Amino acid sequence: MPVPVLLTGRSVRLEPLAMRHAEALARAGGADRSAYAFTPVPDGLESALDYIARALTDQAAGRCLPFALVSTADDRVIGSTRFLELDYWRGPLVWPPVPGTPHGDPLTAVPDAAEIGNTWISGDARGTGINSEAKLLMLRHAFESWGVRRITLRADARNTRSRIAIERLGATCEGVRRAHSRGLDGAVRDTAFYSILDEEWPTVRDIIELRLSAPRRVPGLRDLLPA
């Protein structure tokens, strides 16, 4: 399984998620609950402790690699994200395949495909470029350090804001899976799936870097829409 890693950019730092982040994560998640209509976000300290414990359990089982998002301007925790759905394609061909099972030493294995998800940021960090830079850092690590063949991103099909953000990264929509799972509101939801392939990464990287180099606008009403 991939080892925890620290990823640092100009405006955001991705720290391996740990229990020490609980209080700050609770503050970030409690700032504006109206922004999380489709995204599971901890509400209060007990919820944050449970959120982190579950993430670390999944990490220990090799199912994800979670991060705390930290603003470099003031060292403030502003959200969380993670790699998940780690898949391994190296070694002897086994049929039927066993997803998430690496060949060889699991402590040194790196995935051939993964998903970026479970991402949320506090309301005051929206429209600042932090989310885009966090995605750039994760994508760069996945494609240039791990050497993955594909990164998947997905969103509740009703979540227009997240879908627009994913598409602006340069990801390709693979379609919408109907009645895919139960949504955060309890309704059966459709899920929009996106992907970025290794051969597409240089173009996607250029798109994100160009966006990050552009002057930032002042967050307005659009930034207050649900994530």
Helices and strands as residue ranges (DSSP letters): E 7-8, E 12-16, G 19-21, H 22-30, G 33-35, H 45-60, E 64-71, E 76-87, E 113-121, G 123-125, H 130-140, I 141-146, E 150-156, H 160-169, E 172-182, E 188-197, G 198-200, H 201-213, G 221-224
